[in-house]
Amino acid sequence: MATFKLAKGQSFQIHKEMELVHSGLVWDPPEGSGPAFDLDVHCFALIHPGGDANRARLYNDGSHALCYAFVRGPGNPEGSLSKNPDGSFQTGDGSMWHERDDRTGRGGPVRADDDDDEEGGHHGEGFREEFKIVLAKLPADVAELAVWATIHDAERKRQDFGKVKNAYIEVCDAMDDELCRYQLTAEFAGKTTIQVASFLKQSDGSWKFHAVGAGSNAGLGEVINAYLG
């Protein structure tokens, strides 16, 4: 399937009958001996009170927030997401799932039966940070899935998105065919946090993937607090 390459501000319509999508960040590891880029991708399920997207708030105080800050563990016993033995985590209803953390940018092994087509995508490169959304299982009140990317320990390592090579987010269907991708360009130099995109629910119940491309230096805690109101 051909890939639709999004520019900032563009959207890709997801067919209404498509019940599940995979999405993830891809980036190249640094050349030479420099420290690896540890990029994290987060996906927050949001409601729009009164239909106003500018007042977006976390659904159910973060029960559907694919973010390490919400993972239940010894240091966070009240976390809303359960962690699996392999390091992945998911929501209680199974509608949202996040692969284990990738701290190097090298990704996991690519299966031998993966297609190596000219479009590449995660078939040839391996997702670095991957999440799955079962659109058909999402709570009815969820109006948006906001996708953010951050760089772990960016200040200490003196890293920003302008130094990350070939970074993009892609969306695939249930068969792992890539539907669209959004490349993160040099405009994010000096930025350590990006609202990369949002999945937006449409009036007919379908979804579209919208390339937001809003960079900042806000910490992840600030992003979460803004959604908590």
Secondary structure, DSSP 8 states (H G I E B T S, - for coil): ---EEE-TT-EEEE-TT--EEEEEEEEE--STTS----EEEEEEEEE-GGG-GGG-EEGGGGTTEESGGGB-BTTBTT-SBEE-TTS-EE-TTSSEEE----SSS------TTS---TT-THHHH--SEEEEEEGGGS-TT--EEEEEEEETTHHHHT--GGGSEEEEEEEE-TT--EEEEEE--GGGTT-SEEEEEEEEE-TTS-EEEEEEEEEE---HHHHHHHHH-
